[in-house]
Amino acid sequence: MYNKQNLAQLKNMDGLAPEVMKAFWAFDKAAVAEGAIPVKYKELIAVAVALTTQCPYCIDIHSGNARNAGATDAEMTEAAMVAASLRAGAAVTHATHALTS
């Protein structure tokens, strides 16, 4: 299902829903722009979220962006471990629902 060539369809989507896609691109750009949180940290957050949602497109894009913003192997690995911790924590805390029935 994952095929990087599919991303070429984004231009098609821009034409099919121009106002919504314009708003999306503006939001996407603003969300990772320099602010109270530096770009490198925002991209590391994006990597962790992408690993948690398991979106290969996002993993690819935001890993590259994090690298371009200066993220190191250690920082990328720690971001991945934060993602892993949250996924594991969700499984553990949701297990409480199985015990209440």
Secondary structure, DSSP 8 states (H G I E B T S, - for coil): ---GGGGGHHHHHHHHSHHHHHHHHHHHHHHTSSSSS-HHHHHHHHHHHHHHHT-HHHHHHHHHHHHHTT--HHHHHHHHHHHHHHHHHHHHHHHHHHH--
